[in-house]
Every structure is written in structure tokens, then in C-alpha cells.
Amino acid sequence: MKRFRFRLEKILRYKNQVEERKRQILSERNNELKTEKTHLNGLIDRDASYRDRYSSLFKGKLNILVLMFSRRYLDKLYRDIAKQKDRVKKSKNKVDDAKHQLHAAMRDRKKYEKLKERRRLEYEYETGREDQKELDEIASRPRTQISMDIAP
């Protein structure tokens, strides 16, 4: 009997490729999220250190011009932090979407793998039945015919 061959093997390979591409996309999205979070943390650290410097400007002699510029810079940092938080949120949404797409691709691939496994088991069952039929035929033949089959 010929060996097992899954007719949908090309589709299964394609599903594997799609899944691998989805994994790469998820990895890229995770890297983007990490970069955005790092940038946000840098802005927050800069804001904290500048707020400390700003509060020290109120000690001693006051310079209104420096206070105005410092306040404007702090306002700009506040807006930048808000924008960066929005970017982080969008990046998290992209990661979530990529995860959902990867899970869908994995489910799709697994369907074909289960089908392949079922077909392989059916093939093995049928092969076993055919082998058993041949053995039953040989066992049911009369002894003389068996010895003649063996003799040259």
C-alpha cells in the first residue's frame, strides 16, 4: 500500500507561515510598546526632576522671567506626557489586536493539524485492516497450497 499523504498539506504549510508572520508582527508591536513606555518613563522622570528645580526657584531672590519660562516648560512637559500616554495606550491596543490575530491563526492551523492527524489515523486503521485481511487469507488457505506457495 502506498504511504500516507495529506491532501491539504500545502494549506497547512501556508497556515504555519501565516502564524509565523503573526508572531513576528506581535513581536514588533511588543517592541514598539516597550519603546513608547521607555519614552514615557523618561518624560515622567524629567518632569519630576524639573518640578524639584522649579520649586527651588521660589527660595531666595525671585526672578519672574525664569519662573515664567519654567512654568511654560512644565506645561509643555505635561502636554508631552499626556500625548505619550495616548501613544502608549494606542500601542497597547495594537499589541492586543496582534495577540488576537495570532490566536486566530493558531486556531486555524490547529484545525488543519487535527484533520491531518485524523486522516493519518484513518489511513493506519485501513492499512491495518488490509494487512489483517491478507493474513486471514493466508491462514485460511489449505496447508498444501501454502507449502506450494513457499516452494520454488
Backbone as CSV, one residue per row, in Angstrom:
resi,resn,N_x,N_y,N_z,CA_x,CA_y,CA_z,C_x,C_y,C_z
1,MET,0.839,-1.180,0.000,0.000,0.000,0.000,0.886,1.247,0.000
2,LYS,0.443,2.282,-0.655,1.254,3.490,-0.731,1.271,4.212,0.616
3,ARG,2.273,5.067,0.787,2.443,5.747,2.064,1.405,6.856,2.248
4,PHE,1.270,7.309,3.502,0.271,8.324,3.843,0.635,9.662,3.209
5,ARG,-0.372,10.311,2.652,-0.196,11.633,2.042,-1.419,12.462,2.384
6,PHE,-1.178,13.619,3.046,-2.268,14.523,3.420,-2.501,15.469,2.261
7,ARG,-3.715,15.455,1.727,-4.011,16.250,0.532,-3.974,17.752,0.797
8,LEU,-4.186,18.155,2.044,-4.226,19.587,2.365,-2.909,20.072,2.978
9,GLU,-1.823,19.377,2.679,-0.520,19.717,3.256,-0.070,21.129,2.875
10,LYS,-0.330,21.538,1.647,0.066,22.887,1.219,-0.682,23.945,2.019
11,ILE,-1.944,23.696,2.281,-2.730,24.641,3.072,-2.187,24.693,4.495
12,LEU,-1.843,23.554,5.055,-1.269,23.505,6.395,0.046,24.274,6.458
13,ARG,0.892,24.101,5.461,2.150,24.861,5.419,1.884,26.357,5.333
14,TYR,0.885,26.735,4.523,0.526,28.146,4.407,0.039,28.686,5.753
15,LYS,-0.768,27.912,6.451,-1.279,28.325,7.771,-0.120,28.489,8.758
16,ASN,0.879,27.621,8.660,2.065,27.762,9.506,2.812,29.057,9.198
17,GLN,2.920,29.382,7.917,3.591,30.621,7.520,2.823,31.842,8.014
18,VAL,1.504,31.796,7.899,0.675,32.914,8.376,0.861,33.079,9.881
19,GLU,0.844,31.975,10.593,1.016,32.048,12.047,2.385,32.628,12.409
20,GLU,3.417,32.206,11.710,4.752,32.717,11.994,4.827,34.223,11.724
21,ARG,4.188,34.665,10.646,4.163,36.109,10.345,3.421,36.876,11.443
22,LYS,2.346,36.299,11.955,1.599,36.940,13.051,2.459,37.018,14.307
23,ARG,3.290,35.994,14.536,4.216,36.032,15.679,5.220,37.174,15.520
24,GLN,5.723,37.343,14.301,6.675,38.425,14.057,6.022,39.787,14.279
25,ILE,4.801,39.930,13.805,4.084,41.199,13.981,3.873,41.477,15.460
26,LEU,3.492,40.448,16.220,3.298,40.627,17.661,4.604,41.046,18.319
27,SER,5.684,40.440,17.921,6.983,40.805,18.472,7.325,42.270,18.167
28,GLU,7.061,42.698,16.931,7.311,44.089,16.556,6.444,45.038,17.387
29,ARG,5.181,44.669,17.568,4.266,45.509,18.359,4.719,45.590,19.818
30,ASN,5.200,44.467,20.364,5.705,44.482,21.736,6.936,45.379,21.863
31,ASN,7.804,45.338,20.850,8.982,46.216,20.863,8.576,47.686,20.790
32,GLU,7.574,47.989,19.963,7.088,49.365,19.872,6.529,49.820,21.215
33,LEU,5.757,48.949,21.862,5.182,49.286,23.167,6.282,49.537,24.186
34,LYS,7.305,48.705,24.175,8.424,48.875,25.111,9.113,50.224,24.878
35,THR,9.308,50.580,23.619,9.941,51.858,23.287,9.082,53.029,23.764
36,GLU,7.777,52.946,23.524,6.873,54.019,23.939,6.854,54.163,25.462
37,LYS,6.855,53.032,26.175,6.866,53.084,27.640,8.171,53.683,28.158
38,THR,9.275,53.321,27.523,10.573,53.867,27.924,10.589,55.381,27.734
39,HIS,10.051,55.832,26.603,9.982,57.272,26.344,9.101,57.966,27.383
40,LEU,7.967,57.360,27.715,7.067,57.932,28.721,7.760,58.016,30.075
41,ASN,8.448,56.962,30.466,9.160,56.984,31.746,10.233,58.070,31.772
42,GLY,10.903,58.280,30.640,11.893,59.353,30.554,11.249,60.721,30.742
43,LEU,10.100,60.931,30.112,9.390,62.206,30.273,8.941,62.409,31.719
44,ILE,8.447,61.356,32.341,7.992,61.458,33.736,9.161,61.768,34.658
45,ASP,10.297,61.130,34.418,11.490,61.411,35.231,11.958,62.854,35.040
46,ARG,11.963,63.287,33.786,12.369,64.662,33.504,11.415,65.649,34.175
47,ASP,10.117,65.354,34.131,9.121,66.216,34.764,9.353,66.287,36.273
48,ALA,9.620,65.150,36.904,9.843,65.132,38.353,11.074,65.943,38.734
49,SER,12.156,65.758,37.989,13.381,66.499,38.329,13.199,67.994,38.068
50,TYR,12.484,68.338,37.002,12.280,69.758,36.711,11.336,70.397,37.722
51,ARG,10.377,69.653,38.215,9.490,70.192,39.254,10.276,70.498,40.527
52,ASP,11.252,69.638,40.840,12.101,69.912,42.005,12.893,71.199,41.803
53,ARG,13.450,71.358,40.615,14.194,72.591,40.326,13.271,73.801,40.344
54,TYR,12.047,73.621,39.820,11.080,74.728,39.776,10.715,75.163,41.192
55,SER,10.500,74.223,42.088,10.139,74.581,43.461,11.300,75.265,44.171
56,SER,12.552,74.935,43.772,13.706,75.596,44.399,13.842,77.042,43.927
57,LEU,13.189,77.402,42.815,13.260,78.788,42.327,12.522,79.752,43.256
58,PHE,11.649,79.248,44.089,10.880,80.102,44.986,11.653,80.448,46.260
59,LYS,12.802,79.877,46.436,13.625,80.166,47.604,14.600,81.278,47.253
60,GLY,14.715,82.207,48.113,15.643,83.300,47.889,15.059,84.360,46.980
61,LYS,15.916,84.922,46.134,15.536,86.002,45.233,14.704,85.449,44.078
62,LEU,13.529,86.055,43.822,12.644,85.587,42.754,12.949,86.295,41.443
63,ASN,13.004,85.502,40.378,13.175,86.048,39.041,11.922,85.655,38.255
64,ILE,11.085,86.624,37.993,9.795,86.368,37.355,9.971,85.755,35.965
65,LEU,10.913,86.244,35.203,11.128,85.738,33.852,11.495,84.243,33.879
66,VAL,12.393,83.844,34.774,12.792,82.437,34.897,11.601,81.603,35.350
67,LEU,10.812,82.141,36.272,9.624,81.412,36.730,8.628,81.198,35.583
68,MET,8.437,82.214,34.754,7.505,82.104,33.624,7.979,81.038,32.628
69,PHE,9.262,81.104,32.288,9.792,80.113,31.342,9.732,78.696,31.926
70,SER,10.036,78.597,33.201,9.979,77.289,33.855,8.556,76.747,33.872
71,ARG,7.615,77.621,34.168,6.211,77.185,34.193,5.759,76.737,32.802
72,ARG,6.168,77.472,31.772,5.824,77.091,30.399,6.421,75.728,30.045
73,TYR,7.668,75.515,30.474,8.303,74.244,30.190,7.582,73.097,30.897
74,LEU,7.188,73.329,32.139,6.444,72.303,32.869,5.105,72.013,32.195
75,ASP,4.435,73.068,31.700,3.176,72.862,30.974,3.415,72.043,29.706
76,LYS,4.515,72.359,29.004,4.851,71.604,27.799,5.130,70.146,28.153
77,LEU,5.871,69.899,29.225,6.133,68.530,29.661,4.830,67.810,29.999
78,TYR,3.909,68.507,30.640,2.614,67.906,30.980,1.870,67.481,29.710
79,ARG,1.870,68.361,28.696,1.215,68.015,27.425,1.927,66.858,26.736
80,ASP,3.261,66.871,26.763,4.030,65.785,26.145,3.752,64.450,26.835
81,ILE,3.644,64.480,28.150,3.338,63.255,28.900,1.953,62.747,28.532
82,ALA,0.990,63.659,28.417,-0.375,63.253,28.045,-0.379,62.636,26.646
83,LYS,0.351,63.255,25.708,0.438,62.705,24.349,1.115,61.336,24.360
84,GLN,2.165,61.226,25.156,2.893,59.956,25.206,2.040,58.863,25.838
85,LYS,1.255,59.214,26.844,0.347,58.227,27.438,-0.658,57.743,26.400
86,ASP,-1.112,58.652,25.550,-2.027,58.268,24.475,-1.335,57.330,23.489
87,ARG,-0.072,57.615,23.173,0.689,56.736,22.277,0.866,55.351,22.893
88,VAL,1.140,55.313,24.199,1.295,54.025,24.882,-0.015,53.251,24.829
89,LYS,-1.114,53.948,25.043,-2.427,53.289,25.006,-2.700,52.721,23.603
90,LYS,-2.417,53.509,22.575,-2.605,53.029,21.205,-1.707,51.833,20.910
91,SER,-0.489,51.893,21.409,0.447,50.800,21.199,-0.039,49.533,21.912
92,LYS,-0.605,49.685,23.109,-1.172,48.524,23.819,-2.323,47.927,23.022
93,ASN,-3.150,48.793,22.424,-4.257,48.296,21.601,-3.740,47.511,20.400
94,LYS,-2.649,47.991,19.796,-2.050,47.277,18.668,-1.525,45.912,19.109
95,VAL,-0.935,45.863,20.297,-0.436,44.590,20.821,-1.605,43.639,21.043
96,ASP,-2.688,44.144,21.625,-3.865,43.302,21.854,-4.440,42.780,20.537
97,ASP,-4.519,43.647,19.540,-5.014,43.212,18.225,-4.105,42.136,17.630
98,ALA,-2.801,42.341,17.740,-1.850,41.360,17.202,-1.986,40.031,17.945
99,LYS,-2.228,40.076,19.259,-2.426,38.838,20.024,-3.671,38.105,19.547
100,HIS,-4.750,38.855,19.333,-5.985,38.223,18.865,-5.794,37.597,17.485
101,GLN,-5.096,38.305,16.611,-4.844,37.756,15.272,-3.972,36.504,15.341
102,LEU,-2.983,36.525,16.235,-2.131,35.343,16.396,-2.939,34.165,16.917
103,HIS,-3.795,34.398,17.900,-4.611,33.304,18.432,-5.548,32.740,17.359
104,ALA,-6.100,33.615,16.531,-6.966,33.146,15.442,-6.168,32.299,14.454
105,ALA,-4.956,32.739,14.130,-4.110,31.981,13.201,-3.717,30.629,13.809
106,MET,-3.461,30.608,15.111,-3.106,29.353,15.776,-4.286,28.383,15.756
107,ARG,-5.487,28.895,16.030,-6.670,28.031,15.989,-6.866,27.457,14.592
108,ASP,-6.688,28.301,13.589,-6.861,27.865,12.202,-5.858,26.774,11.844
109,ARG,-4.606,26.966,12.235,-3.566,25.964,11.962,-3.869,24.664,12.694
110,LYS,-4.285,24.770,13.944,-4.564,23.572,14.740,-5.716,22.758,14.154
111,LYS,-6.686,23.445,13.546,-7.781,22.715,12.896,-7.230,21.792,11.817
112,TYR,-6.327,22.314,11.000,-5.755,21.518,9.922,-4.841,20.416,10.464
113,GLU,-4.130,20.699,11.541,-3.282,19.663,12.125,-4.125,18.526,12.699
114,LYS,-5.234,18.866,13.343,-6.120,17.822,13.866,-6.714,17.009,12.722
115,LEU,-7.095,17.696,11.656,-7.622,16.980,10.490,-6.565,16.041,9.912
116,LYS,-5.328,16.509,9.827,-4.240,15.679,9.319,-4.052,14.457,10.219
117,GLU,-4.088,14.664,11.518,-3.913,13.553,12.453,-5.053,12.543,12.307
118,ARG,-6.280,13.041,12.175,-7.416,12.140,11.976,-7.255,11.325,10.697
119,ARG,-6.848,11.980,9.621,-6.655,11.287,8.340,-5.540,10.239,8.448
120,ARG,-4.475,10.589,9.184,-3.371,9.642,9.362,-3.846,8.418,10.147
121,LEU,-4.637,8.650,11.195,-5.163,7.526,11.970,-6.095,6.661,11.131
122,GLU,-6.915,7.282,10.297,-7.792,6.526,9.396,-6.961,5.692,8.429
123,TYR,-5.902,6.304,7.908,-5.014,5.597,6.986,-4.391,4.383,7.678
124,GLU,-3.887,4.591,8.894,-3.279,3.486,9.631,-4.300,2.398,9.934
125,TYR,-5.518,2.778,10.242,-6.574,1.802,10.508,-6.854,0.976,9.249
126,GLU,-7.008,1.672,8.128,-7.281,0.958,6.866,-6.111,0.067,6.470
127,THR,-4.909,0.554,6.657,-3.726,-0.252,6.347,-3.695,-1.498,7.221
128,GLY,-3.998,-1.327,8.493,-4.038,-2.463,9.410,-5.111,-3.472,9.015
129,ARG,-6.250,-2.983,8.578,-7.332,-3.879,8.139,-6.913,-4.671,6.909
130,GLU,-6.281,-4.007,5.952,-5.847,-4.694,4.741,-4.776,-5.736,5.061
131,ASP,-3.857,-5.377,5.941,-2.833,-6.345,6.353,-3.485,-7.547,7.036
132,GLN,-4.453,-7.271,7.879,-5.142,-8.358,8.579,-5.907,-9.246,7.597
133,LYS,-6.498,-8.636,6.569,-7.196,-9.420,5.538,-6.228,-10.380,4.862
134,GLU,-5.049,-9.869,4.497,-4.053,-10.718,3.840,-3.629,-11.858,4.747
135,LEU,-3.416,-11.544,6.019,-3.019,-12.594,6.967,-4.144,-13.613,7.142
136,ASP,-5.386,-13.154,7.183,-6.520,-14.073,7.302,-6.628,-14.968,6.070
137,GLU,-6.380,-14.405,4.886,-6.427,-15.205,3.663,-5.348,-16.278,3.677
138,ILE,-4.160,-15.885,4.108,-3.061,-16.853,4.165,-3.385,-17.944,5.186
139,ALA,-3.942,-17.561,6.305,-4.263,-18.535,7.359,-5.399,-19.458,6.940
140,SER,-6.298,-18.999,6.106,-7.439,-19.828,5.721,-7.134,-20.747,4.535
141,ARG,-6.019,-20.593,3.867,-5.651,-21.474,2.755,-5.318,-22.869,3.280
142,PRO,-5.566,-23.871,2.481,-5.172,-25.225,2.894,-3.658,-25.333,2.985
143,ARG,-3.186,-26.250,3.843,-1.761,-26.402,4.110,-0.965,-26.748,2.850
144,THR,-1.484,-27.520,1.995,-0.751,-27.939,0.803,-0.509,-26.750,-0.120
145,GLN,-1.494,-25.898,-0.193,-1.355,-24.734,-1.077,-0.303,-23.786,-0.505
146,ILE,-0.220,-23.693,0.802,0.765,-22.822,1.435,2.158,-23.329,1.157
147,SER,2.356,-24.644,1.282,3.689,-25.193,1.052,4.084,-25.064,-0.416
148,MET,3.107,-25.126,-1.319,3.418,-24.955,-2.742,3.773,-23.491,-3.039
149,ASP,3.119,-22.578,-2.309,3.444,-21.167,-2.488,4.860,-20.858,-2.032
150,ILE,5.323,-21.577,-1.020,6.649,-21.317,-0.458,7.724,-21.979,-1.302
151,ALA,7.461,-23.181,-1.819,8.451,-23.932,-2.577,8.782,-23.222,-3.879
152,PRO,10.040,-23.351,-4.341,10.452,-22.653,-5.561,9.916,-23.251,-6.807
